Amino acid sequence: MYSSTDQLVFRKSSYSSGQGQDCVEVADVPDGDAAVRDSQNPDAGYFLLTGREWGALLGVVRRG
């Protein structure tokens, strides 16, 4: 895990509903990595994706 969670600023997708259903949050991490967590359960922690992994995930999601 990234060593300083206090420095992570998570943001919710603009596609999320205002009711918080089925959402994830992402925070930028130095070196182009991304931290991802469940917006409904943020205290459960997060996982890190490398910049390459994050790019691949976004590509798959965008293609549907």
ABEGO torsion letter per residue (X at the ends): XBABAAABBBBBBAABBAAGBGBBBBBBBBGGBBBBBBAABAAAEBBBBBAAAAAAAAAAAAAX
